[in-house]
């Protein structure tokens, strides 16, 4: 079963703009991860944020986590056409490494 | 370092036929996962192996799906007989140790199955 929802389902922006995607989940977590999937390809791990962290950065990516609201957001700054892909959040519980994915946000960055 | 390999990349079959997918994880990775991704949805875990033992197969439809990981390396996922709703991309992933909550999973390119 899916853990939660992502919002928006689709996002279209111009190159250079920032893109923000949101993820909500239902149960307690050990960590939350974000993945990127290019059309017809496998998923690529972007960033992991633990339940005791509130914000994390990696290059042009910024992830926030609010465990009281059971939500996370992914911000991509200064977007590029190459960022065009689907982005998924996935939660992990305290036992094992099972990823439970959201529905994904389809990002289109126009040159 | 070579990534996770999967074959075939595409498969088209008719309903009630059988199909098998193969996965070769990254060398030395202990944990292997099979996910099903239906169009427009996020991946859903089907089965998780640690070495050659099953850790979690709670979402595997065992009446038609089976999977094995012989010798703790390669894995095969089989569907017999296939139904129309099995049309999806089947993703294999591996992680170095675990299964631990903070393990990074490395995904293969997937096998796109179409059932007619």
Backbone of each chain as ProteinMPNN parsed JSONL, in Angstrom:
{"seq_chain_A": "XXXXXXXXXXXXXXXXXXXXXXXXXXXXXXXXXXXXXXXXXXXXXXXXXXXXXXXXXXXXXXXXXXXXXXXXXXXXXXXXXXXXXXXXXXXXXXXXXXXXXXXXXXXXXXX", "coords_chain_A": {"N_chain_A": [[0.844, -1.184, 0.0], [0.371, 2.332, -0.588], [2.189, 4.855, 1.132], [1.577, 7.541, 1.434], [0.704, 10.781, 0.186], [1.694, 12.773, -2.615], [2.317, 16.082, -3.599], [2.493, 18.795, -5.823], [0.775, 16.65, -8.257], [1.752, 17.017, -10.765], [4.119, 19.292, -12.151], [5.116, 22.159, -13.812], [7.709, 24.155, -14.877], [9.888, 26.98, -15.642], [13.258, 26.915, -16.784], [15.734, 27.686, -14.376], [13.985, 28.567, -12.443], [12.679, 27.807, -9.135], [11.701, 24.627, -7.808], [9.212, 23.109, -5.913], [8.227, 20.329, -4.085], [5.862, 18.403, -2.317], [5.278, 16.057, 0.334], [3.268, 13.807, 2.058], [2.749, 11.632, 4.832], [1.718, 8.658, 6.697], [2.345, 7.018, 8.925], [4.569, 6.455, 11.785], [8.065, 7.094, 11.36], [11.461, 6.029, 10.562], [13.193, 7.253, 8.794], [13.052, 9.458, 5.926], [13.128, 9.363, 2.439], [14.138, 10.707, -0.715], [13.68, 10.12, -4.155], [14.621, 10.107, -7.609], [13.254, 9.594, -10.836], [13.916, 9.067, -14.075], [12.295, 9.117, -17.267], [11.269, 5.913, -18.131], [13.35, 4.712, -16.805], [15.342, 3.389, -14.033], [15.129, 4.092, -10.459], [16.825, 6.755, -8.777], [18.631, 7.427, -5.912], [18.326, 10.355, -4.007], [18.445, 11.874, -1.556], [18.501, 11.507, 2.001], [16.657, 11.944, 4.942], [16.685, 11.917, 8.391], [14.422, 10.993, 11.086], [14.89, 12.623, 13.27], [15.902, 14.901, 12.262], [15.513, 18.167, 10.824], [16.024, 19.616, 8.586], [17.826, 19.33, 5.519], [20.564, 19.561, 3.277], [21.732, 19.156, -0.083], [23.774, 19.9, -2.501], [21.939, 21.445, -4.991], [19.612, 20.736, -3.787], [17.141, 20.866, -1.248], [15.811, 19.572, 1.625], [13.072, 19.32, 3.81], [11.657, 18.258, 6.908], [8.825, 17.613, 8.782], [7.848, 16.122, 11.447], [5.718, 16.305, 13.173], [3.62, 17.113, 11.634], [3.701, 15.128, 9.835], [4.951, 15.389, 7.296], [6.907, 16.291, 4.398], [9.135, 18.249, 2.403], [10.588, 18.825, -0.794], [12.896, 20.859, -2.23], [14.093, 22.101, -5.208], [16.552, 24.096, -6.327], [17.197, 26.715, -8.729], [16.459, 25.382, -11.217], [17.104, 22.99, -13.876], [16.847, 21.908, -17.304], [17.591, 19.264, -17.341], [16.667, 18.334, -14.937], [14.165, 17.44, -15.312], [11.894, 14.983, -14.584], [10.372, 12.286, -12.7], [9.612, 12.567, -9.277], [9.922, 10.947, -6.219], [8.853, 10.457, -2.888], [9.82, 8.427, -0.146], [9.143, 6.453, 2.648], [10.675, 5.004, 5.55], [10.371, 2.59, 8.017], [11.112, 1.678, 11.46], [12.066, -0.871, 11.492], [14.054, -2.843, 9.569], [14.644, -2.305, 5.989], [12.551, -1.532, 4.358], [11.087, 0.318, 1.805], [8.455, 2.596, 1.49], [6.63, 3.989, -0.923], [5.457, 7.192, -2.135], [3.033, 8.613, -4.449], [4.286, 10.157, -6.309], [5.684, 13.057, -7.984], [5.486, 14.63, -11.043], [7.853, 16.368, -12.677], [8.435, 18.962, -14.93], [10.797, 20.753, -16.622], [11.177, 23.515, -18.481], [13.255, 24.616, -21.139]], "CA_chain_A": [[0.0, 0.0, 0.0], [1.113, 3.564, -0.623], [2.284, 5.477, 2.44], [0.927, 8.84, 1.512], [0.434, 11.494, -1.04], [2.608, 13.823, -3.016], [1.607, 17.245, -4.104], [1.434, 18.46, -6.779], [1.018, 15.456, -9.063], [2.562, 17.458, -11.899], [4.627, 20.648, -11.988], [5.838, 22.613, -14.992], [8.367, 25.433, -14.586], [10.931, 27.396, -16.564], [14.641, 26.745, -16.327], [16.176, 28.758, -13.494], [13.037, 28.712, -11.34], [12.74, 26.788, -8.092], [10.603, 23.655, -7.803], [8.92, 22.575, -4.583], [7.322, 19.181, -4.059], [5.489, 18.061, -0.956], [4.984, 14.651, 0.582], [2.685, 13.537, 3.365], [2.757, 10.208, 5.145], [0.698, 8.335, 7.695], [2.799, 6.317, 10.124], [5.858, 6.923, 12.29], [9.15, 6.71, 10.455], [12.872, 6.16, 10.94], [13.702, 8.282, 7.905], [12.319, 9.689, 4.692], [14.086, 9.485, 1.348], [13.646, 11.195, -2.001], [14.248, 9.468, -5.326], [14.293, 10.643, -8.929], [13.105, 8.574, -11.863], [13.797, 9.572, -15.435], [11.334, 8.329, -18.034], [11.709, 4.603, -18.579], [14.58, 4.279, -16.132], [15.219, 3.057, -12.621], [15.145, 5.2, -9.51], [18.112, 7.188, -8.263], [18.519, 7.997, -4.573], [18.776, 11.746, -3.951], [18.759, 12.384, -0.223], [17.823, 10.851, 3.129], [16.557, 12.775, 6.144], [16.272, 11.09, 9.516], [13.254, 11.532, 11.79], [15.292, 13.638, 14.247], [16.426, 16.048, 11.521], [14.447, 19.049, 10.327], [16.378, 20.14, 7.266], [19.068, 18.784, 4.995], [20.914, 20.118, 1.976], [22.693, 18.443, -0.909], [23.865, 20.651, -3.753], [20.764, 22.311, -5.228], [18.452, 20.14, -3.128], [16.902, 21.149, 0.167], [14.697, 18.764, 2.116], [12.626, 19.586, 5.17], [10.824, 17.217, 7.488], [8.04, 18.01, 9.95], [7.25, 14.866, 11.911], [4.444, 16.581, 13.846], [2.625, 17.175, 10.564], [3.943, 13.984, 8.958], [5.111, 15.907, 5.942], [8.246, 16.647, 3.96], [9.163, 18.941, 1.128], [11.836, 18.819, -1.558], [13.094, 22.081, -3.016], [15.192, 22.104, -6.167], [16.789, 25.496, -6.689], [17.807, 26.991, -10.036], [16.22, 24.133, -11.951], [17.657, 22.819, -15.22], [16.06, 20.987, -18.128], [17.98, 17.901, -16.965], [15.935, 17.947, -13.728], [12.881, 16.881, -15.726], [11.808, 13.599, -14.107], [9.404, 12.081, -11.617], [10.249, 12.572, -7.968], [9.163, 10.166, -5.256], [9.303, 10.328, -1.507], [9.651, 7.076, 0.377], [9.4, 6.401, 4.083], [11.232, 3.772, 6.095], [10.063, 2.411, 9.429], [12.252, 1.391, 12.331], [12.496, -2.251, 11.314], [14.4, -3.209, 8.208], [14.865, -1.245, 5.008], [11.436, -1.484, 3.405], [10.67, 1.636, 1.349], [7.054, 2.753, 1.103], [6.676, 5.151, -1.796], [4.301, 7.983, -2.489], [2.598, 8.499, -5.843], [5.239, 10.862, -7.156], [5.418, 14.333, -8.657], [6.134, 14.692, -12.355], [8.41, 17.708, -12.875], [8.878, 19.31, -16.272], [11.526, 22.009, -16.633], [11.271, 23.936, -19.879], [14.429, 25.462, -21.387]], "C_chain_A": [[0.879, 1.232, 0.0], [1.085, 4.189, 0.764], [1.49, 6.754, 2.493], [0.783, 9.465, 0.161], [1.519, 12.503, -1.326], [1.821, 14.9, -3.732], [2.636, 18.252, -4.611], [1.729, 17.153, -7.503], [1.896, 15.798, -10.253], [2.917, 18.923, -11.706], [5.431, 21.017, -13.221], [6.401, 23.999, -14.723], [9.368, 25.755, -15.673], [12.298, 27.139, -15.934], [15.04, 27.955, -15.475], [15.236, 28.984, -12.32], [13.273, 27.611, -10.306], [11.518, 25.882, -8.18], [10.442, 23.11, -6.396], [7.886, 21.466, -4.686], [7.081, 18.798, -2.614], [5.066, 16.605, -0.835], [4.363, 14.531, 1.958], [2.658, 12.038, 3.579], [1.901, 9.952, 6.37], [1.243, 7.755, 8.995], [4.133, 6.882, 10.607], [6.978, 6.347, 11.429], [10.507, 6.753, 11.129], [13.507, 7.255, 10.099], [12.802, 8.411, 6.688], [13.342, 9.957, 3.598], [13.385, 10.042, 0.107], [14.429, 10.517, -3.12], [13.8, 10.196, -6.584], [14.208, 9.491, -9.907], [12.932, 9.26, -13.205], [12.929, 8.607, -16.23], [11.936, 7.009, -18.481], [12.96, 4.078, -17.899], [14.31, 3.895, -14.688], [15.278, 4.293, -11.74], [16.57, 5.478, -9.028], [17.896, 7.871, -6.91], [19.092, 9.411, -4.568], [19.26, 12.128, -2.564], [17.933, 11.639, 0.818], [17.802, 11.821, 4.293], [15.997, 11.911, 7.27], [15.145, 11.775, 10.294], [13.624, 12.595, 12.813], [15.939, 14.853, 13.58], [15.27, 16.875, 10.987], [14.735, 19.543, 8.92], [17.708, 19.531, 6.843], [19.296, 19.343, 3.596], [21.855, 19.18, 1.25], [22.715, 19.141, -2.249], [22.686, 21.598, -3.908], [19.491, 21.786, -4.563], [18.378, 20.564, -1.671], [15.657, 20.364, 0.582], [14.364, 19.205, 3.531], [11.717, 18.446, 5.624], [10.128, 17.767, 8.724], [7.305, 16.769, 10.437], [5.927, 15.102, 12.63], [3.305, 16.655, 12.836], [2.723, 15.995, 9.61], [4.044, 14.454, 7.509], [6.562, 16.275, 5.683], [8.124, 17.442, 2.673], [10.55, 18.847, 0.529], [11.854, 20.085, -2.399], [14.293, 21.885, -3.922], [15.381, 23.548, -6.603], [17.431, 25.589, -8.068], [17.685, 25.789, -10.96], [16.794, 24.187, -13.362], [16.769, 21.867, -16.002], [16.349, 19.535, -17.744], [17.302, 17.429, -15.676], [14.567, 17.367, -14.059], [12.849, 15.386, -15.42], [10.612, 13.493, -13.168], [10.159, 11.971, -10.307], [9.333, 11.876, -6.964], [9.748, 10.332, -3.863], [9.028, 8.894, -1.071], [9.994, 7.083, 1.854], [9.926, 5.025, 4.475], [10.899, 3.72, 7.575], [11.299, 2.039, 10.219], [12.769, -0.03, 12.217], [12.815, -2.487, 9.858], [14.504, -2.028, 7.273], [13.744, -1.061, 4.028], [11.058, -0.045, 3.09], [9.194, 1.597, 1.003], [6.955, 4.079, 0.371], [5.349, 5.891, -1.859], [4.016, 7.841, -3.978], [3.507, 9.232, -6.814], [4.733, 12.185, -7.689], [6.189, 14.338, -9.96], [6.556, 16.141, -12.615], [8.867, 17.879, -14.314], [9.535, 20.678, -16.217], [11.771, 22.392, -18.083], [12.461, 24.874, -20.085], [14.04, 26.859, -21.853]], "O_chain_A": [[1.996, 1.205, 0.517], [0.095, 4.076, 1.487], [0.805, 7.028, 3.479], [0.744, 8.789, -0.867], [2.175, 13.02, -0.422], [0.803, 14.645, -4.375], [3.586, 18.545, -3.886], [2.825, 16.607, -7.373], [2.692, 14.973, -10.701], [2.127, 19.701, -11.171], [6.325, 20.276, -13.631], [5.656, 24.918, -14.381], [9.667, 24.918, -16.524], [12.454, 27.149, -14.713], [14.723, 29.096, -15.81], [15.649, 29.538, -11.301], [13.965, 26.627, -10.564], [10.436, 26.316, -8.576], [11.414, 22.698, -5.763], [6.824, 21.632, -5.285], [7.988, 18.862, -1.785], [4.562, 16.007, -1.785], [4.878, 15.095, 2.924], [2.558, 11.266, 2.626], [1.415, 10.885, 7.009], [0.664, 7.977, 10.059], [4.755, 7.692, 9.919], [6.854, 5.266, 10.854], [10.686, 7.429, 12.142], [14.261, 8.083, 10.608], [11.915, 7.59, 6.453], [14.308, 10.691, 3.808], [12.182, 9.857, -0.078], [15.648, 10.36, -3.053], [12.738, 10.819, -6.616], [14.978, 8.534, -9.83], [11.938, 9.944, -13.446], [12.841, 7.423, -15.904], [12.982, 6.98, -19.129], [13.564, 3.11, -18.361], [13.198, 4.054, -14.185], [15.458, 5.408, -12.23], [17.394, 4.574, -8.892], [17.076, 8.78, -6.787], [20.197, 9.644, -5.057], [20.366, 12.647, -2.411], [16.815, 11.201, 0.549], [18.814, 12.451, 4.6], [14.964, 11.259, 7.115], [14.941, 12.983, 10.174], [12.771, 13.396, 13.197], [16.463, 15.732, 14.264], [14.185, 16.354, 10.729], [13.82, 19.849, 8.156], [18.585, 19.256, 7.662], [18.354, 19.567, 2.836], [22.671, 18.495, 1.867], [21.789, 18.996, -3.047], [22.459, 22.456, -3.056], [18.412, 22.343, -4.764], [19.382, 20.618, -0.959], [14.596, 20.481, -0.031], [15.255, 19.436, 4.349], [11.093, 17.766, 4.809], [10.775, 18.324, 9.611], [6.258, 16.409, 9.898], [5.095, 14.197, 12.696], [2.167, 16.304, 13.145], [1.922, 15.872, 8.684], [3.326, 13.982, 6.627], [7.337, 16.534, 6.605], [7.139, 17.324, 1.945], [11.553, 18.796, 1.242], [10.938, 20.343, -3.18], [15.381, 21.544, -3.459], [14.478, 24.153, -7.18], [18.116, 24.67, -8.516], [18.687, 25.247, -11.427], [16.95, 25.253, -13.958], [16.014, 21.098, -15.408], [15.466, 18.681, -17.811], [17.357, 16.242, -15.355], [13.882, 16.855, -13.173], [13.668, 14.62, -15.928], [9.934, 14.48, -12.883], [11.222, 11.353, -10.242], [8.142, 12.171, -6.871], [10.965, 10.346, -3.677], [8.113, 8.241, -1.573], [11.007, 7.649, 2.265], [9.654, 4.022, 3.815], [11.118, 4.689, 8.302], [12.413, 2.084, 9.697], [13.808, -0.357, 12.79], [11.945, -2.348, 8.999], [14.457, -0.878, 7.708], [13.951, -0.486, 2.96], [10.744, 0.73, 3.994], [8.731, 0.69, 0.312], [7.163, 5.147, 0.948], [4.277, 5.315, -1.668], [4.662, 7.061, -4.678], [3.493, 8.954, -8.013], [3.531, 12.408, -7.829], [7.393, 14.082, -9.985], [5.712, 17.026, -12.754], [9.596, 17.045, -14.85], [8.906, 21.655, -15.814], [12.474, 21.697, -18.817], [12.661, 25.81, -19.31], [14.912, 27.691, -22.104]]}, "seq_chain_B": "XXXXXXXXXXXXXXXXXXXXXXXXXXXXXXXXXXXXXXXXXXXXXXXXXXXXXXXXXXXXXXXXXXXXXXXXXXXXXXXXXXXXXXXXXXXXXXXXXXXXXXXXXXXXXXXXXXXX", "coords_chain_B": {"N_chain_B": [[32.122, 0.765, -10.617], [29.817, -1.749, -11.345], [26.314, -1.422, -11.994], [23.0, -2.395, -10.833], [21.778, -5.069, -12.647], [19.248, -5.946, -14.977], [17.117, -8.194, -16.711], [14.664, -9.458, -19.07], [14.563, -6.186, -20.728], [12.169, -5.412, -21.756], [8.982, -6.981, -22.069], [6.408, -8.69, -23.643], [3.452, -10.367, -23.205], [0.73, -12.752, -23.412], [-2.314, -12.902, -21.524], [-2.521, -15.326, -18.941], [-0.24, -16.604, -19.711], [3.182, -17.496, -18.801], [5.944, -15.815, -17.2], [9.298, -14.745, -16.655], [11.63, -12.864, -14.761], [14.901, -11.543, -14.454], [17.505, -10.691, -12.159], [20.569, -9.197, -11.397], [22.334, -8.267, -8.726], [24.315, -5.515, -7.371], [27.699, -6.326, -6.944], [28.453, -8.121, -4.044], [26.442, -7.055, -2.52], [24.157, -7.541, 0.069], [21.406, -7.466, 0.457], [18.414, -7.787, -1.384], [15.809, -6.517, -3.39], [12.554, -6.725, -4.834], [10.375, -4.744, -6.688], [7.125, -3.654, -7.705], [5.93, -1.492, -10.135], [3.225, 0.158, -11.071], [1.857, 1.932, -13.807], [1.942, 5.396, -13.352], [2.024, 5.298, -10.625], [3.79, 4.998, -7.455], [6.588, 2.812, -6.741], [5.939, -0.488, -5.406], [6.788, -2.625, -2.816], [7.476, -6.015, -3.425], [8.921, -8.315, -2.597], [11.587, -9.078, -0.344], [14.898, -9.984, 0.073], [17.448, -11.183, 2.247], [20.645, -12.018, 1.782], [20.196, -15.3, 0.878], [17.764, -15.661, 2.043], [14.286, -15.06, 2.729], [13.055, -11.96, 3.767], [10.825, -10.289, 3.817], [7.798, -10.897, 2.414], [5.245, -10.073, 2.313], [3.572, -8.648, 0.591], [3.529, -10.009, -1.736], [1.784, -11.595, -4.266], [1.104, -14.65, -3.725], [-0.19, -16.714, -4.967], [0.315, -16.573, -7.614], [2.756, -15.371, -8.09], [6.242, -15.924, -7.732], [9.473, -16.033, -6.227], [13.012, -16.313, -6.15], [16.288, -16.506, -4.707], [18.991, -17.745, -5.407], [21.921, -18.971, -3.902], [22.394, -16.548, -2.797], [22.901, -14.442, -4.571], [22.193, -13.749, -7.662], [18.767, -13.194, -8.689], [15.482, -14.415, -9.445], [12.249, -13.544, -10.58], [9.058, -14.756, -10.93], [6.007, -14.997, -12.772], [3.027, -16.694, -12.869], [-0.046, -17.933, -13.571], [-0.035, -15.066, -15.786], [-1.892, -12.016, -15.318], [-4.006, -9.403, -16.643], [-3.767, -7.162, -14.992], [-1.194, -7.331, -14.077], [0.468, -5.923, -15.654], [3.121, -3.773, -15.694], [6.063, -2.057, -14.451], [8.804, -3.874, -13.383], [10.967, -3.626, -10.846], [14.231, -4.107, -9.683], [16.242, -3.921, -6.811], [19.184, -3.319, -4.822], [20.995, -3.432, -1.717], [23.856, -2.642, 0.335], [24.219, -3.828, 2.92], [22.324, -4.624, 5.68], [18.912, -5.825, 6.132], [18.736, -2.47, 6.856], [17.313, 0.499, 8.268], [18.53, 2.859, 7.278], [19.86, 2.199, 5.006], [20.991, 2.739, 1.675], [19.25, 2.148, -1.272], [19.943, 0.707, -4.397], [18.853, 0.94, -7.618], [17.906, -1.091, -10.411], [17.363, -0.824, -14.043], [14.861, -1.791, -14.598], [12.171, -3.982, -15.724], [9.861, -3.788, -18.213], [6.688, -4.948, -18.298], [4.113, -6.021, -20.37], [0.888, -7.168, -20.438], [-1.301, -8.75, -22.51]], "CA_chain_B": [[31.292, -0.316, -10.042], [28.654, -2.016, -12.18], [25.06, -1.245, -11.291], [22.088, -3.528, -10.814], [21.405, -5.458, -14.002], [17.985, -6.646, -15.096], [16.733, -8.596, -18.064], [14.799, -8.558, -20.208], [14.11, -4.826, -20.467], [10.757, -5.353, -22.149], [8.376, -8.276, -22.311], [4.98, -8.653, -23.952], [2.887, -11.712, -23.186], [-0.724, -12.793, -23.329], [-2.772, -13.33, -20.197], [-2.423, -16.746, -18.621], [1.1, -17.119, -19.978], [4.158, -17.352, -17.727], [7.066, -14.927, -17.521], [10.318, -14.684, -15.603], [12.553, -11.734, -14.818], [16.187, -11.853, -13.815], [18.192, -9.547, -11.565], [21.91, -9.387, -10.86], [22.574, -7.07, -7.907], [25.69, -5.04, -7.282], [28.531, -7.347, -6.326], [28.655, -8.009, -2.606], [25.269, -6.535, -1.814], [23.502, -8.626, 0.803], [19.945, -7.385, 0.429], [17.854, -7.62, -2.726], [14.391, -6.178, -3.357], [11.748, -6.642, -6.056], [9.257, -3.816, -6.595], [6.218, -3.536, -8.842], [5.505, -0.105, -10.33], [2.153, 0.327, -12.04], [1.926, 3.241, -14.455], [1.354, 6.509, -12.616], [2.119, 5.078, -9.179], [5.108, 4.723, -6.922], [6.892, 1.377, -6.617], [5.434, -1.216, -4.251], [7.661, -3.766, -2.533], [6.906, -7.35, -3.533], [9.666, -9.261, -1.783], [12.898, -8.622, 0.099], [15.804, -11.059, 0.476], [18.773, -10.91, 2.789], [21.386, -13.167, 1.261], [19.227, -16.093, 0.132], [16.572, -15.842, 2.848], [13.221, -14.073, 2.558], [12.824, -11.098, 4.926], [9.448, -9.763, 3.756], [7.058, -11.178, 1.175], [3.854, -9.874, 2.704], [2.765, -8.093, -0.496], [3.702, -10.844, -2.938], [0.606, -12.458, -4.519], [1.798, -15.94, -3.782], [-0.88, -17.684, -5.808], [0.803, -16.487, -8.995], [4.121, -14.834, -8.114], [7.247, -16.596, -6.922], [10.803, -15.452, -6.398], [14.078, -17.016, -5.444], [17.614, -15.909, -4.787], [19.883, -18.864, -5.166], [23.311, -18.666, -3.533], [22.491, -15.198, -2.273], [23.406, -13.473, -5.551], [21.155, -13.43, -8.628], [17.395, -13.506, -8.297], [14.47, -14.448, -10.487], [10.861, -13.322, -10.198], [8.207, -15.42, -11.915], [4.567, -14.824, -12.705], [2.414, -17.824, -13.549], [-0.215, -17.301, -14.883], [-0.132, -13.611, -15.739], [-3.174, -11.361, -15.507], [-3.882, -8.08, -17.253], [-3.35, -6.179, -13.983], [0.232, -7.473, -13.789], [1.215, -4.997, -16.521], [3.827, -2.86, -14.792], [7.514, -2.162, -14.495], [9.312, -4.64, -12.242], [12.255, -3.044, -10.487], [15.069, -4.811, -8.723], [17.152, -3.028, -6.102], [20.021, -3.993, -3.842], [21.682, -2.573, -0.754], [25.086, -3.329, 0.731], [24.131, -4.618, 4.144], [20.934, -4.568, 6.074], [18.191, -4.595, 5.846], [18.731, -1.438, 7.883], [16.484, 1.635, 7.818], [19.259, 3.937, 6.592], [20.54, 1.703, 3.808], [20.624, 3.271, 0.367], [18.951, 1.108, -2.242], [20.379, 1.001, -5.753], [17.853, 0.337, -8.483], [18.167, -1.422, -11.8], [16.547, -0.084, -15.001], [13.504, -2.322, -14.622], [11.603, -4.731, -16.838], [8.49, -3.339, -18.483], [5.841, -6.073, -18.708], [2.778, -5.738, -20.9], [0.071, -8.369, -20.548], [-2.408, -8.476, -23.441]], "C_chain_B": [[30.067, -0.507, -10.921], [27.399, -1.875, -11.335], [24.261, -2.523, -11.259], [21.647, -3.82, -12.243], [20.086, -6.223, -13.976], [17.774, -7.054, -16.54], [15.476, -9.455, -17.987], [14.378, -7.137, -19.849], [12.63, -4.673, -20.779], [10.255, -6.773, -22.408], [6.893, -8.06, -22.567], [4.488, -10.085, -23.996], [1.367, -11.61, -23.201], [-1.118, -13.291, -21.942], [-2.779, -14.857, -20.127], [-1.074, -17.36, -19.002], [1.999, -16.914, -18.759], [5.288, -16.447, -18.175], [8.035, -14.944, -16.34], [11.238, -13.506, -15.848], [13.801, -12.093, -14.025], [16.838, -10.58, -13.298], [19.561, -9.984, -11.062], [22.271, -8.159, -10.041], [24.031, -6.622, -7.989], [26.494, -6.053, -6.474], [28.719, -7.094, -4.835], [27.469, -7.497, -1.83], [24.466, -7.685, -1.214], [21.991, -8.651, 0.607], [19.448, -7.078, -0.977], [16.341, -7.444, -2.597], [13.798, -6.291, -4.761], [10.563, -5.72, -5.781], [8.415, -3.92, -7.864], [5.774, -2.077, -8.949], [4.474, -0.046, -11.448], [2.193, 1.763, -12.549], [1.211, 4.308, -13.629], [1.413, 6.371, -11.109], [3.578, 4.938, -8.753], [5.338, 3.223, -6.823], [6.314, 0.789, -5.331], [6.303, -2.441, -4.048], [6.894, -5.07, -2.66], [7.6, -8.317, -2.576], [11.05, -8.713, -1.51], [13.679, -9.836, 0.584], [16.986, -10.471, 1.235], [19.588, -12.171, 2.563], [20.378, -14.056, 0.529], [17.966, -16.382, 0.938], [15.569, -14.718, 2.649], [13.01, -13.301, 3.858], [11.367, -10.655, 4.988], [8.852, -10.125, 2.408], [5.574, -10.966, 1.397], [2.971, -9.334, 1.576], [2.956, -8.848, -1.807], [2.453, -11.705, -3.123], [1.068, -13.893, -4.774], [1.065, -16.985, -4.618], [-0.35, -17.663, -7.236], [2.244, -16.007, -9.106], [5.023, -15.717, -7.251], [8.594, -15.949, -7.197], [11.803, -16.29, -5.636], [15.384, -16.277, -5.642], [18.611, -16.997, -4.397], [21.285, -18.367, -4.866], [23.488, -17.216, -3.091], [23.003, -14.162, -3.253], [22.256, -13.088, -6.485], [19.784, -13.814, -8.089], [16.509, -13.571, -9.523], [13.096, -14.245, -9.861], [9.994, -13.914, -11.301], [6.739, -15.109, -11.671], [3.937, -15.949, -13.519], [1.076, -18.15, -12.911], [-0.37, -15.794, -14.754], [-1.571, -13.139, -15.967], [-2.938, -9.973, -16.099], [-3.331, -7.056, -16.261], [-1.882, -6.316, -13.559], [1.085, -6.586, -14.694], [1.812, -3.891, -15.653], [5.309, -2.914, -15.134], [7.964, -2.881, -13.227], [10.755, -4.201, -12.012], [12.956, -3.93, -9.472], [16.001, -3.782, -8.084], [18.013, -3.847, -5.155], [20.63, -2.971, -2.894], [22.814, -3.36, -0.119], [24.937, -4.272, 1.915], [22.67, -4.839, 4.451], [20.243, -5.892, 6.117], [18.168, -3.648, 7.048], [17.95, -0.228, 7.377], [17.248, 2.678, 7.004], [20.041, 3.448, 5.388], [20.062, 2.445, 2.57], [20.36, 2.095, -0.558], [19.338, 1.595, -3.64], [19.486, 0.216, -6.706], [18.406, 0.002, -9.862], [17.217, -0.67, -12.714], [15.122, -0.59, -15.109], [13.198, -3.146, -15.859], [10.167, -4.281, -17.018], [7.693, -4.506, -19.034], [4.501, -5.562, -19.192], [2.057, -7.059, -21.064], [-1.155, -8.035, -21.393], [-3.554, -9.454, -23.248]], "O_chain_B": [[29.355, 0.453, -11.214], [27.399, -2.16, -10.138], [24.757, -3.595, -11.605], [21.197, -2.925, -12.959], [19.835, -7.032, -13.083], [18.191, -6.362, -17.468], [15.232, -10.109, -16.972], [13.876, -6.915, -18.747], [11.927, -3.894, -20.136], [10.987, -7.637, -22.89], [6.21, -7.354, -21.825], [5.027, -10.918, -24.724], [0.796, -10.533, -23.028], [-0.362, -14.001, -21.279], [-3.01, -15.555, -21.114], [-0.797, -18.508, -18.655], [1.617, -16.239, -17.803], [5.564, -16.321, -19.368], [7.64, -15.13, -15.189], [11.582, -13.189, -16.987], [13.749, -12.848, -13.054], [16.737, -9.522, -13.918], [19.695, -11.007, -10.39], [22.495, -7.094, -10.617], [24.865, -7.285, -8.606], [26.03, -6.569, -5.457], [29.095, -5.998, -4.419], [27.487, -7.502, -0.599], [24.141, -8.662, -1.889], [21.373, -9.715, 0.593], [19.993, -6.218, -1.669], [15.683, -8.122, -1.808], [14.463, -5.988, -5.752], [9.846, -5.877, -4.792], [8.918, -4.231, -8.943], [5.299, -1.495, -7.974], [4.809, -0.184, -12.624], [2.522, 2.689, -11.808], [0.048, 4.155, -13.256], [0.908, 7.23, -10.387], [4.474, 4.78, -9.582], [4.382, 2.447, -6.821], [6.21, 1.469, -4.31], [6.535, -3.208, -4.982], [5.814, -5.23, -2.092], [6.942, -9.049, -1.836], [11.619, -7.982, -2.321], [13.19, -10.618, 1.399], [17.467, -9.388, 0.904], [19.269, -13.243, 3.078], [19.741, -13.566, -0.403], [17.18, -17.252, 0.563], [15.946, -13.567, 2.427], [12.812, -13.896, 4.918], [10.75, -10.644, 6.053], [9.358, -9.698, 1.371], [4.743, -11.602, 0.749], [1.756, -9.533, 1.596], [2.576, -8.357, -2.87], [2.098, -12.469, -2.225], [1.378, -14.275, -5.902], [1.634, -18.028, -4.943], [-0.541, -18.621, -7.986], [2.885, -16.225, -10.134], [4.623, -16.192, -6.188], [8.822, -15.388, -8.269], [11.484, -16.896, -4.613], [15.564, -15.529, -6.603], [19.006, -17.139, -3.24], [21.774, -17.441, -5.513], [24.611, -16.717, -3.022], [23.49, -13.111, -2.838], [21.445, -12.22, -6.159], [19.652, -14.629, -7.176], [16.744, -12.879, -10.513], [12.823, -14.715, -8.757], [10.181, -13.602, -12.477], [6.29, -14.975, -10.532], [4.257, -16.142, -14.692], [1.064, -18.619, -11.773], [-0.797, -15.303, -13.709], [-2.348, -13.76, -16.692], [-1.828, -9.442, -16.063], [-2.534, -6.192, -16.627], [-1.384, -5.509, -12.773], [2.301, -6.508, -14.513], [1.09, -3.168, -14.967], [5.75, -3.696, -15.977], [7.545, -2.527, -12.125], [11.629, -4.381, -12.86], [12.345, -4.432, -8.528], [16.488, -2.876, -8.76], [17.623, -4.937, -4.733], [20.762, -1.794, -3.23], [22.758, -4.587, -0.036], [25.468, -5.382, 1.908], [21.882, -5.199, 3.577], [20.876, -6.948, 6.138], [17.648, -3.985, 8.112], [17.933, 0.036, 6.175], [16.667, 3.317, 6.126], [20.812, 4.21, 4.805], [18.876, 2.742, 2.431], [21.153, 1.156, -0.621], [19.089, 2.743, -4.006], [19.376, -1.007, -6.615], [19.255, 0.711, -10.403], [16.346, 0.053, -12.23], [14.26, 0.101, -15.652], [13.86, -3.032, -16.891], [9.354, -4.377, -16.099], [7.989, -5.002, -20.12], [3.837, -4.775, -18.517], [2.545, -7.963, -21.742], [-1.945, -7.157, -21.045], [-4.563, -9.368, -23.947]]}, "name": "protein", "num_of_chains": 2, "seq": "XXXXXXXXXXXXXXXXXXXXXXXXXXXXXXXXXXXXXXXXXXXXXXXXXXXXXXXXXXXXXXXXXXXXXXXXXXXXXXXXXXXXXXXXXXXXXXXXXXXXXXXXXXXXXXXXXXXXXXXXXXXXXXXXXXXXXXXXXXXXXXXXXXXXXXXXXXXXXXXXXXXXXXXXXXXXXXXXXXXXXXXXXXXXXXXXXXXXXXXXXXXXXXXXXXXXXXXXXXXXXXXXXXX"}
